[in-house]
Amino acid sequence: MTAHRRLATAGGAFLALALTLAGCTSSGEEETAAAVSSSEAPPAEPEPQLIEWTDCDDQIDPIIAGRPGSERDLVFSCGTTTVPVSYEDPEGGTLQLFLVRASLAGQTYPIGSLMVNPGGPGQSAADAAIQAALTLPEAVVNQFDIVGLDPRGTGLSTPVECISDEQKDELFAADPRVTDTAAQDALFSQVEEVAAGCSEEYQEALGAFSTADAARDLDLVRRSLGDDQLNYLGYSYGTTLGSTYAELFPEQVRAMVLDGAVDPDATPQEAAEAQAQGFEAAFDAFAANCLSLISGCPLGPDPRAFLDELLAQAAAAPIPSSREGETRQATPGLILGGVRSALYQPSAWPQLAQSLAAARNGDAAGILTLADTYTGRNDDGTYSNVVDANLAVNCADTDEEFSASDVQALAADWNARYPLFGADAALSLYTCSAWEAPRTPLPERDAAGSAPILVIGTQGDPVTPVTGAVDLAEDLENGVLLTWQGSGHTAYPKTECVTAAVNAYLIDLAVPQDGTTCPA
């Protein structure tokens, strides 16, 4: 799954805003913090470091066995390399980054590496590269090595880890639609506690996980791979990382596909409201689809009313699960987390309908599975660091802050206008206000002097509304807009029209006409 910059939002997913080897090679927190804050002299150009590659077929082949695409003759390599903690002090501490490279045996006329990023921020690009090697069109895999570099702080690249599993369980279970002041104040206190804990754990180094620095890492690794220019496929937040790279290194772009674009012009408040609107519309589309089923909708004649009643039921008495070893019960926060997870892709809508119906009948196993997919919770109750990384990157990228009173006013307003997701979206705006770390706001991005950059938007995308793709394509000096009239988050390679256009662009640099629209 790919995700917007706000992987999740407030209440039950408050901290996320909105899949095991590397370590930090600096000599302790004090050196790392000093490296981040040092800026006395003009920085020297850092040199790319060798990538230490190992064959990891034996680790990956059992994981992908039986998946579509696993019959491809792929060779997987895992690598590590180091980058400066701070590009203002490249001689200071270093971070270790992790990457995976997938190569198809017998490639004909290989072009180089295609670096992929799945979004989040916080999702593993290494995992995404493995999946992309199985699912991208063979014409592309035959021309490119597929490379996934876990951005700093994510996956296995010196992962940020400062939020306990217990804190995550508590926050994701909380009701995301609270509007009374006392309940909201309790949520604010939880967020402040997490922010203080992360600040204590990392000190000034917590500011080192910005998108701007991750983009600089991307260029160092491009050079280490031996590629003259970058070929890049980014989804959702990956469009922010890609466009930031293009701004910093415009002449190094050969081909760049930005699918499910995050709106570069939207303020945090505008982005949060747009996402609330998008998920409300996606739920309505899910409901309409359910009602159109020949077999009948398991949620009855009014799916929205069904969900409202289920949330009230769970608020009064959380719903148990039949899953073996499961001790949690489904609260409103976990139910809405599961709903949000399934709304990313129409392919998950049947699972959502069945899971909600089962929860109403007293078994929350299905809806908890959907929620856990969204938050990175494992079967044993531990979490990946996707939430920690999402928070660290998002908050490093912005210096805008909101007062508790302003957020509470928005929550009341948006709860009335977007009754499932509005209060949640509004409360998420407080998250970075409590964050105690240096900030590196995202640059304005026109990528002047770059090659043409292909920006893709989906009309029915609930996570990154299509207006974001329109704005990004307009902002980029050489942006080219391609729109898919479909539903779900991101478009490539789901539909023949989009797939043909992207393949031709990546392989032959054949740029589609700006404003091209592909049918659903």
N, C-alpha and C positions, 0 to 999 in steps of 0.2 A: 504494500500500500504506500502511496505517496501522501504527503501532508503539507498543509499550508504553514506559513510562519507560525501561526498559532495552532500548534498540534492539537490542542484541545483548549477549552476555555474555563471559565470560573466555576465556583461551587465544587461539584464533584471532580472537576479536572482543573481546579484553580491554578495550580502551579505550572501547568504545561502551556498556558497562554494559548492561545490559539485559534540487525537486530543484533576465542575470548582470550591476549598476547601482548599488547603494547604497554609501555610504561614511560614515565618521564625520566630523561637522562640528565636533567639539571641536578645540581648538588644541593637540593633542599629548598624550602619555601623562601628563605631570605634572599638567596641568589636569584630565584625566579622572580620575586617581586621587584628586586633591583633591576633586573633585565627589562621588565615591563615598563618601569617608570623612567629609565635613563634616556635622555634625549639631548645631551649637551652638545654633541658634535654631529655633523651631517653623517648619516649612516653609510657605511660601505655597502656595495652591492654584494649580497651573500652568494656564495657559490653552491650550486646544487651538489648534494651528497650522493654517493653511490647507493643504489637500492640493493639490499641483501635479499636475494630471491631464494626461495626453497620450493621444491615440488610439493604441492598439497593436494594432489589427486586423491590420495588415500583418505584424507579428511573430508573432502567435498563429495566425492562420488557416492558414498553411502547416503548422504543427505539428499542428493538430487535423484537418487534411484527411483524410477517409476514416474517421475514428473514428465509432462510433455516437454520434448526437446532433449531429454536425457540421452536419447539415442545418438545425438550428435557426437562426433569424434573430437571432444574438447580436452584441452590440457590446461590445468589450473596451476598457477604459481602464486605463492603468497610472499609478500615482501615487506620490509621495514626500511625506513629512512628517517633522517632527522632534519628539523627545520628550526630556525631561531624562535625562541619564545616571543621576542620582540624584534621587529624589523627596524626599530629605532636604535637598537643595540644588538646587532647580529652576532657580535662576539660574546654575548652573554649566554644565558642558559639556553638549552635546546629542548624540544619536544620530539618524541618519537611518534611517527605516523605509520599506519598500517594500510596496505593495499592488496588487492587481489587482481590478477590478470588472467583472463580466459582467452585462449587461442584455439582456433579451429584448425585441425590438421589439414594440410594441403591448401592453405590459402593461396589464391591466385592474385598476383599484383597487389599485395597488401599496401594500404595507404599509410597506416600507422596505428596509433592508439585512439580509441573513442572512450573518453572519460565520461562516466555517468554519475549522476547524483539524484537520489530519490526524494529529497526534501526533508521536511520536519520543521525546523532544523532538529537534528538529533538522530535521524534514521541512518543506518549503516550503508554507505556507498559500496562497501565490499560485498555485502549481501545483495545489493542491487545489481552489481556486476555479474554475480553468479546467475541471478534470475534473468538478467538481460541476455546473457549468453545462450540461455535456453529458449527465450521467447522472441527476441528481435528477429526480423526477417533474415533468412540465410544469406541473402545478397549482401547485407550489412556485415554479418558475422564473418563472411568470407573475405571481407576487405579490411576489417579492423580487428585488432586485439581489443577486447572489452576490458576496461580498467575501472575499478572502483577504489577511490581513495577516501577512507574514512576521514572527514574533516577533523581538525584538532578539537579534542574534547568529546568526540562521538565514537561510537563503536569501539574499536580497539586502538584508536589513536589517542593515547594518554587520556582516557575517558574521565570526564568530570563526574564525580560521585560525592554528593554532599547532602542527599535527601534520603532518609531511611525508608525501608520498605513499610514500616509501621506508619510513618507520616503519609506516605503515598496512599496506603489503604484508607486512612482516615479522610484524606482530602477528596479522593475519588468517590467515596461513599456519601459525602455530604450533599445535601439537597442543593442543586445548582439554581434553583428558582426562588431562593429566599429573598424577601423584600422587607422584612422587619429589621429594624436597626440593630437589635441585640444579636440576631443571628448573623447579620452582615459583619458586625464588629468582631464576632468570634472568628469568622473567616479571615478578616484582615489580620487578626492576631496570629493565626496559623501561618499566614503568608510571611508576616514579619519574622516569625520564629525561624522559618526555613531560610529566609534571606540572611538572617544573622548567622545561622549555622554555616551556610556556604561561605560567607565572608570570613568567618573565623577559620574555616578549613583552608581557604586559598589565599586570603589577604588580597594584596594588590594584583596578584597573578590572575584573579578571577576575571579581570578585564581583558585577558589575552585571548579569549575565545570569540573574537569578533569575526564577522563575515569578511571584512577587508583583509585581515590577516590570513584567513582561510584561502582567500583568492590568491594572495601572494604565495602561500604554500603550493597552490595548484600550479603556479607557473614554475616554481622550483622543481616540482615533480615532473612536469612536462619536459623540462630540460634534462632531468635525470633519465627519463625514458628515451631520450634521443629524438624527440619529435620537434621538427622545425617550427610548427605551429600547433595550436590546440584544436582538436575536434571534441565537441562537448555536447552531451545530451542531459539537460536538467529538467526536473519536474518540480512544480510547486515552489517551495523555498529554493530548490535548486536553480530556479530562474533568477532569484536574487543573487545567489552566489555566482552564477554565470554572467549576469549583466554587470556585476561588480568587477569580475575579472576583465570583461571587455572594456570597462571604463579605465582600468589601471593599465591594461596591456592590449590596446586596440589592434596594434599591428601584428599581434601574435595569434589572432583568431583566423583559423582557416574556415571552419564551419561550426555553427553554434545553434542548437535547437532548444528553445525555451518553451516548454509545454505546461500549461496551467499556470500562467504568469501571475505572480504576486504584483499587485498594483503599486508602482513606484511613486505615484503621486498622492496616494491616499494617506491621510494622517492615521495614527493608531485608532482614533475614535471612528473615523470613516471606515477603516478596514474591519473593525470589530462589528459595526452595524451591518456592513455589507455581508459579512459572513453569517450573521444572525438571519438576515433576509434570505440568503442562499440556502441555509439549512431548512428554514420554514418552507420554502418553495420545493426543496427536495423531498420533504416529508409529504407534501401535498401530491407530488408526482408519484411517490411510493404508494400513497393511499389510492390514487386513481388507478394505478396498475393493479393493486390488490383487488379492487372492486371489479376490474375487467376480467378476472380469471374465470374461465369456464367452470372450474371446480368450486368457485365461490371463495370469497375472502374470509379467512379464518378469524378476522377481527370484526366481522359483522358489517353492518351497513354504514358505519361512521368510524373509520379507523382513528381519527383524531380524538373523538369522544372516548373510544376504547382506551387509548393511551392515557388520557387524562384520568380515567377511572382507575387504571392500573397504577399510576403514580400515586393517587390518593390511597389506594390499597397498600402500597409499599410504604408510604409515609406512616400509616397507622400500624402496620405490622410487616416488617421486611420479609421478603419471600425466600424460603429455603431452596436449596439446590440438591438435585439427586446425584450430582457428580461425586464420585468416591473421594473421600478425604477433604471435601470442601467444607470449611467452617463458616464462610461468609454467607450472608443473606443479602438479597438484592434490595437495595435502597433506591429512592428516586434518582440519586446521582449515578449509580451504577446502571440503572435502566436507561437513562438518557445517554450515558456513555456508550452503551451498546447500540442504541438507535443511531447516534451520530456516526459510529464506526461503520454501520451498514449503509448509511446514506452516501458514502463516498462512491460506491459503485452499484449500478442497478443489478449486477449479478448477485449481490448479497441480499436483495430485497426478499426473495422467497424465504431465506434463512431468518430474516428479521421477522416476517409475519408469523412463522411457526414458533419462533422463540418468544414473541410477545404473547401469543395464544397460550403457550405452555406455562409462561409465568403467571398468567391470569388464573390458570388451573393449579397453581401451587408449586411449579418446578421452574426455578430460575436458571438452570444449568446453561441453556442456550444463550440467554441474554448476557450472562456473566462471561461466557466464552467470547462473545462479540466485544464486550467492554475490555476484556483483557488483551485482545488483539490490538485494540486502540492504544492502550496505556503501556504496553510492553511488560505485562505481568506474566510470569512463568507459572507452570502448574504447581511448583513447590512453594509459591507465595513470594518468591523473590522477583525483582524487577530488573530489566535492562536499565541502562542509564539514559534512555531516550528522554525522559522527563527532565533530568538534571541538565542534560546538554541543551535541550530546547530552551529552558529557562536562561541558561548562561549565555547562549548565543543571542536570543531575542533581546535580552536586557543589555548586552554589550553593544548592540546595534542602535540603540535609541537613547536619547537624553530627555525625552518627553515624560513628564510625570503628571499624575492626577491625584487630587485630594480625595480623601474618603467621602466627603460630602458631595463632591461632584459625581463620583462614581455611583453613590446611592441614588442621586437624583436621576441619573441615566438609567439605572436598573429599574426604577419604578416606571419610567416612561417606556423603556424597551420591553418590559414585561407585558405591558398592555398591548403593544404593537406586534410583538413577536413572542407569543405566549409560551412556546417550548424552549426557545434558545436565547431570548432577549436579555433576561436578567443575567444569565451566565456570561454572555458576551460583554455586557457592561462591567461586571465585577472583575473580569480578566484584566481590565485596564489598570487596576491597582497593583498588579503583580510587580511590574518593574519599578513602580514608585517606591517599593520597599527594598529594592535591590541595592546593595552597598558594594559597588565596584566601579572602576574607571569605565568610561563609555567611549566608543568610537562610532558615531552615527554614520549610517550608510551615505555614500556620496551620491550626488545627483548623477544620473547615468545617461549620457548621450553616445558614448563610445565613438567619439569623432575619429574618423580615419579607419574604422574597422571594415572588414569584409561584410557583406550582407548577413544579417542575423535573422533567423526564422523564428517568429513568435506565434505560438498556437494557443487559441482560446476555445473553450467549449461552452455553447449557449446555456446548457443546463448544469454547469459546474457549481456545486453548492459550497465548495471550499475556497476556490479562487474564481470569483465571478468573472465573466468574459470581459467586463470593462477593464480589468487589470491588464489583459492582453492588448486591448486597444490602446490603453495609455502607454504601456511599455513600448509597443511598436512605434507609436508616435514620438516618444521621447528619444529613442535610438536613432541616430543620424541615418543609419542604414538598416533600420528595422523593417521586416516584411511580415505582414499579418496574414495568418491562415486561420479560418474559423470553422469549427465543426458544429453542426446543428444537432448534436447529440446530447446525452445526459451522462453525468458522472464526472469524476475528477480525472482530468487529463485525457488525451485523445490518441496518442501514438503508442503502439501500432494497432489500435482497435478497429479501424475502419479502412477499407481499401483506398479511398480517395486520399486520406491523410497519409497513409502508409506509402503510397506511390510517390507523393510529393516529397516526403521526408527522405525516402531512400535516394531519390534522384539528387536531392540537395546534398546529402552527406557524401555520396559516392562521386557524383559528377559535378558538384557545385552548380547544378541547374536550379536556379532560384524561381519559385513560383511567382506568379503575378501578385503584387501586393493587394490584399483585400479578397483573395480567393476564398470561396465558401464551399465546404464539403457537406453534402446532405447527411441526415441522420441515418 
